[in-house]
Structures are given as C-alpha cells and as structure tokens.
Amino acid sequence: MIQNKKNLLWPYWKDFLKVKRHCRFIAYGTLINKHSIGKTIDRASLEGLAIAFGVRRVFKFALMDENYREQGGLYERSAEHNHCATLNLLHTGNLQDKVNGVLFSIKPDDIGALAQREYGYDIVPIEYEQANEKGSAYMFIARKESRAMGHRVLDNILPNESALTTCLTGAATYGKAFLDIWIASCYLADGTPLMENRYYKNFVEDVLKTL
C-alpha cells in the first residue's frame, strides 16, 4: 500500500479518505469495544478479526482532562498521577511484530465522525491477515513529531486502569483466544510487556474475574 506520506498525516487524511468509496481500519485499543465504537460511528461495518503486521501495541499516549468522566469523557481518573496512558501504536515495520484487532470499514460520510474521535492522530497503512485472506488497512498512530499531539506521546507514563478495563472488556467479547493474544501483545511505554509488571498483571487478572 504505497501512499503519499502527507496524505497519512493529520489533518490531511480526512480529505484523502473522503474521496474513497470505503475505508478499512483495524481497531487495536479502546475502539475494539463495541460500545465505544458505537458511540462514535454507529454505522461502522465490523468485518471480523484480523492480525496486523509490523506494529506493536503500546501504552504510550497520555489522556487529557477532557478524556475523564468529570469533564465529560469516557474514563475514570486514576489515583496515581502517572497512570494516564491509553494505547498507541509503534510502527516497527518488522513482520515479527503483530497485534490482533478488529477490522471495520466505514463510508466516506462517516470519516468526519471518526476524525473527531481520533483528532490529531496520523494513520499508517498496514498489511493484515484474516482467516486465509490478506489485505491492507489503516491504523491510527500518535507520533512524537506530531504538532497536534506529540507532547502526549510520553515514555514515563503507565496505563490508565479505566482505559485498560475498557480494552479488556472489548477484547473479551471476541472470545478467550482473542483476549489472550490481545493481552500478550500489549507493551508498556518503556518497552516491557504489560504482564511483566506485577501491578498490572494483578489488575488484569482481577478484571478478568469480573468478565
């Protein structure tokens, strides 16, 4: 999938995608939660599960005040100040790096609603595999060099428990195998696997008991 790089950057991808007949994306974080995506794009067409190659799932994007419920957002504020990360994408280009997610498509008329939710994000083209089929789609990524949100891509933050719970709840709706792969492919901002952190390992296990 060869693209003009500028077309993949915010805000240019909005106009770039609006001229396409339909656009495929792979949701890898909170957007995999059907309730979460339904709040944003109720006409999104879910096209099943997929594996995206050349990317890592990493908790490396800081929530802002407006993302918390007391400000009208979706998430609960953590008692720990630095527990403010939600998921981001690391584009490595290494096919050994892969994440599972949910493939969905939207029509050009819905690009505006998606862009409003994913304000400031760039998009990155990836190759995916689904059952015995292969294809191309886009994923959202926040880069440090982004003018709109580079200041929120931090190395010293940890997952926000509410955002992590939203992701786990969403992943669980696709079955245990999907959930297990999802958890195993999550990394912290410092590059270590999520489940190697004792606090988050215990937290994840406690959440899973409620699902």
C-alpha positions in Angstrom: 0.0 0.0 0.0 2.1 2.9 -1.3 0.8 6.4 -0.2 1.9 10.0 -0.4 3.2 10.5 3.2 1.4 13.8 3.6 -1.9 12.1 3.0 -1.3 9.9 6.1 -0.8 12.9 8.4 -3.3 14.8 10.4 -5.4 16.6 9.2 -4.8 15.7 5.6 -6.0 12.2 5.8 -9.6 13.4 6.4 -9.9 14.8 2.8 -7.7 11.9 1.4 -10.1 9.3 2.7 -13.3 11.1 1.9 -12.8 10.5 -1.8 -12.5 6.8 -1.4 -15.5 4.5 -1.8 -14.9 2.9 1.6 -12.1 2.7 4.1 -10.9 -0.2 6.2 -9.3 0.2 9.6 -8.1 -2.1 12.3 -9.1 -1.1 15.8 -6.5 -2.2 18.4 -7.3 -0.3 21.6 -10.4 1.1 23.2 -12.1 1.2 19.8 -12.4 -2.6 19.8 -15.0 -2.1 22.5 -18.3 -2.3 20.6 -19.9 0.1 23.0 -17.1 2.6 22.4 -17.1 2.4 18.6 -20.9 2.5 18.6 -20.8 5.9 20.4 -18.7 7.3 17.7 -19.7 5.6 14.5 -23.0 3.7 14.7 -22.8 2.8 11.0 -19.3 1.2 11.1 -19.3 -2.2 9.4 -17.5 -4.8 11.5 -15.7 -7.2 9.2 -14.2 -9.7 11.7 -10.9 -10.2 13.5 -7.6 -9.7 11.9 -3.8 -9.7 12.6 -1.9 -6.6 11.7 1.8 -6.9 10.9 4.8 -4.6 11.5 3.3 -2.9 14.6 3.3 -3.0 18.4 0.5 -2.1 20.8 2.0 0.2 23.5 0.6 2.2 26.4 2.3 5.4 25.4 -0.3 8.1 24.9 -1.4 10.4 27.7 -5.1 11.1 28.4 -6.1 14.8 28.8 -8.5 16.3 31.3 -11.4 16.2 28.8 -11.0 12.4 28.5 -12.1 11.9 32.1 -15.7 11.5 33.1 -15.8 14.5 35.4 -15.1 16.5 32.2 -17.5 14.6 30.0 -15.0 12.0 28.8 -15.1 8.2 28.9 -12.5 7.3 31.6 -12.1 7.4 35.3 -9.1 9.3 36.6 -6.5 7.1 38.4 -5.4 7.7 41.9 -1.8 7.6 40.6 -0.9 10.7 38.6 1.2 8.9 36.0 -1.4 6.2 35.4 -2.7 8.2 32.5 -1.8 6.2 29.4 -4.0 4.8 26.8 -2.9 2.7 23.8 -0.8 3.9 21.0 0.8 2.2 18.1 4.5 1.7 17.4 5.2 1.1 13.7 8.3 -1.1 13.5 7.9 -2.5 10.0 9.1 -5.8 11.4 6.7 -8.6 10.4 7.6 -10.4 13.6 5.7 -7.6 15.5 2.0 -8.2 15.2 -1.2 -7.3 17.0 -4.7 -8.6 16.8 -7.6 -6.3 16.3 -11.0 -5.8 14.8 -11.3 -4.9 11.1 -14.0 -2.4 10.3 -15.0 -0.3 7.4 -16.8 3.0 7.1 -18.2 5.0 4.3 -16.8 8.5 3.3 -19.7 10.2 5.0 -18.6 8.8 8.4 -15.0 10.0 8.1 -15.8 13.2 9.9 -17.2 11.4 12.9 -14.2 9.1 13.1 -11.8 12.1 12.7 -13.5 13.9 15.5 -12.8 10.9 17.8 -9.3 10.4 16.5 -8.4 14.1 16.4 -4.7 14.7 15.9 -3.8 11.1 15.0 -1.9 10.2 11.9 -2.8 7.0 10.0 -0.4 4.3 9.0 -1.1 1.7 6.2 -0.5 -1.9 7.3 -0.9 -5.4 5.9 -3.3 -7.7 7.7 -4.3 -11.3 7.6 -7.8 -12.5 8.3 -8.5 -16.3 8.2 -7.0 -17.3 4.9 -7.2 -13.8 3.3 -4.7 -10.9 3.3 -5.4 -7.3 2.7 -4.5 -3.7 3.5 -6.0 -1.3 6.0 -5.1 1.7 8.2 -4.4 2.0 11.8 -4.2 5.2 14.0 -0.9 6.3 15.4 0.3 9.2 17.5 3.9 10.2 16.8 6.2 12.3 18.9 6.8 14.6 16.0 3.1 15.4 15.5 2.3 19.0 16.0 -1.1 18.2 17.3 -0.3 15.6 19.9 3.4 14.8 20.0 3.5 16.3 23.5 1.2 13.5 24.7 3.5 10.7 23.5 5.5 10.0 26.6 7.9 7.4 27.9 7.3 7.8 31.6 3.6 7.0 31.9 1.7 3.9 32.8 -1.7 2.5 31.7 -4.9 4.2 33.0 -6.9 1.5 34.7 -10.2 2.6 33.3 -8.9 2.7 29.7 -7.3 -0.7 30.2 -10.6 -2.1 31.5 -12.4 -0.7 28.5 -10.0 -2.5 26.2 -10.1 -5.8 28.2 -13.9 -5.7 28.2 -13.9 -5.1 24.5 -11.4 -7.8 23.7 -13.2 -10.4 25.9 -16.3 -10.1 23.7 -14.4 -11.8 20.9 -13.5 -14.9 22.9 -10.7 -16.1 25.2 -8.2 -16.8 22.4 -8.5 -13.3 21.1 -8.3 -11.8 24.6 -5.2 -13.9 25.5 -3.4 -12.7 22.3 -4.5 -9.1 22.9 -3.1 -9.1 26.5 0.2 -10.8 25.4 0.8 -8.2 22.7 0.5 -5.2 25.0 3.6 -3.3 26.0 4.3 -0.5 28.4 5.9 2.8 27.4 9.3 1.5 28.5 9.1 -1.4 26.1 8.4 -4.2 28.6 5.4 -6.5 28.2 2.3 -5.4 30.2 2.1 -8.7 32.1 5.7 -8.5 33.3 4.6 -5.6 35.6 3.3 -7.1 38.8 0.7 -4.4 39.5 -0.8 -4.6 36.0 -0.7 -8.4 36.0 -2.7 -8.5 39.2 -5.0 -5.7 37.9 -5.7 -7.6 34.6 -6.3 -10.9 36.4 -8.8 -9.1 38.7 -10.7 -7.6 35.8 -10.9 -10.9 34.0 -12.6 -12.4 37.0 -15.5 -10.0 36.5 -15.9 -10.7 32.8 
